[in-house]
Amino acid sequence: MIGGGYVGLVSGACFAEFGTDVTIVERDESKLSALRDGRIPIFEPGLDAIVASNVQAGRLTFTHDLTNAITDADAVFIAVGTPTRRGDGHADLTYVYAATREIALAAQKDLLVVTKSTVPVGTGREVANILKETRPDLSFDVASNPEFLREGNAIGDFMRPDRVIIGINSDTQDNGARAKELMGRLYQPLSLIEAPIVFTDLETAELTKYAANAFLAMKVTFINEMSDLCEKVGANIHDVARGMGLDQRIGKRFLNPGPGYGGSCFPKDTRALSAIAQDAAVPARLVDTTVLINEQRKHDMAERIIARSGGDVHGKTIAVLGLTFKPDTDDMREAASLPIIQTLHEQGAILRVFDPEGMEAARPLLPQNVIYCSDALDAAQDADTLVVLTEWNMFRALDPERLKHTMRGDVVVDLRNIWDPRIMRGSGFNYSSVGRP
């Protein structure tokens, strides 16, 4: 497994849990040192235990040496980053193609090479071309196996998946039979729970990943727009979402209003799909609009906070609960908190913030004079306004009376709807939420 980041580490640990011998190749010395010492460089519930048990069992090892790692390997997974390329929205495939060339140069026998990273349509074909051109003396199989792991639920998603998508390159002497057989063996433990394993061609597998994430991003964006409409007409977004979600064609998941989606997948994958469609001269207007609406929403939420705070936050203290893009992760990538806090900072607010897992990752991304607090009540100390940006469960249990005595002001802007409006107003707060009258 090339890459010990989120996808590589979770996938490698879970394959090891299935009984497969896995070596994770990580070139970042600090990450590699942490992994070898039993320290997990990311926060994901349950990951530390599964890594520790499989290291102890001898099925999971870590190295920086690709050549030794693939000596006895049957398959090599590429799980490196594919960030958005500057200027055009495309996924940057620099690390994927560099890893491919390294594999080809280090290989000592025929191998199956699998892209686990999220990659645009056509990447698998290019990987096959690079392997063939670099080492014409060997026979490489190529597959695409996109991940569908939700941060905070990744172990369960891998062990009990809704589906496994495997794209096979059939342009080989055996029409991809060897690759299909090996991928089938890797995922054989899932047959016990009858998890759907879908074999396709490379292009279909690559596009399926982007299509799924873009659809979910559109679902989030749609419910956010409906929440704005609810506020204008006096409806309740949670009842609207429930009424929609009970329709089995729609489903209830991803119908929670908030300040806009973020994270490592939705933002970059919607932009990448838009770029793929542009290159193919096929309009993807729904995806294009989703991207624009989501970016605007984060700025609109900052303006909402300012308006609720009296129209001017200069010199006022604002407490922010939650920084990460969602709970149960330390991931700050494209989090709604980043543009919101930046706007409040530019308007002269004094910012006191708390997140149970994300503050270390947030420090290099937020303004220097942000005050990092020890807990939620510490953040709320003498605050004029309190804002909820991430729905960590610990925030739900805060005592409103104690919170009211801790704050100087009474304005609460709950952008995740974690509290009951009647209780908060009954405790003396000037309380507002999203999509509720």
Secondary structure, DSSP 4 states (H G I P E B T S, - for coil): -B--SHHHHHHHHHHHHTT--EEEE---HHHHHHHHTT--SS--TTHHHHHHHHHHTTSEEEES-HHHHTTT-SEEEE----PBPTTT--B--HHHHHHHHHHHHH-SS-EEEEE-S---TTHHHHHHHHHHHH-TTS-EEEEE----PPTTSHHHHHHS-S-EEEEE---STTTTHHHHHHHHHHTGGGGGGT--EEEEEHHHHHHHHHHHHHHHHHHHHHHHHHHHHHHHHT--HHHHHHHHHTSTTT-STT----S---SSSHHHHHHHHHHHHHHTT---HHHHHHHHHHHHHHHHHHHHHHHHTTS--TT-EEEEE--SSSSS----TT-THHHHHHHHHHTT-EEEEE-TTTHHHHTTTS-TTPEE-SSHHHHHTT-SEEEE-S--HHHHT--HHHHHHH-SS-EEEETT--S-HHHHHHTT-EEE-SS--
